[in-house]
């Protein structure tokens, strides 16, 4: 069992996300008020292991750290072990993993220099299958 470490909401495309204390998740759409809500059923929200950014600070020129913005940072839940179809219960919501991992950017300086840096495995995409609110500190249970 894990817990929600950090939540982020992106109100406008191309701008930095805002760190928030809670998110309203809508089944079939994603995060209420998020710039990407409703765009792609398989990418309604993004998850990442909360330690992934800290562990990769020496790769600050990498594109994942600059281009990828997670909505939910999870602690004590192995994001790298999530598989497509897994269900996560967080607060009163339910998410379904639609994409496990994320693709590397071939033009990324780290990818060109080292190959895959491993950050790709610490992220996942999900869709909302049960609406509700989630808050920082909520338990995250894989089903």
Secondary structure by P-SEA (a helix, b strand, c coil): ccccccccccccccbbbbbccbbbbbccccccccccccccccccbbbbcccccccccccccccccccccccbbbcccccccccccbbbbcccbbbbbccccccccccccccccccccccccccbbbbbcbbbbbcccbbbbcc
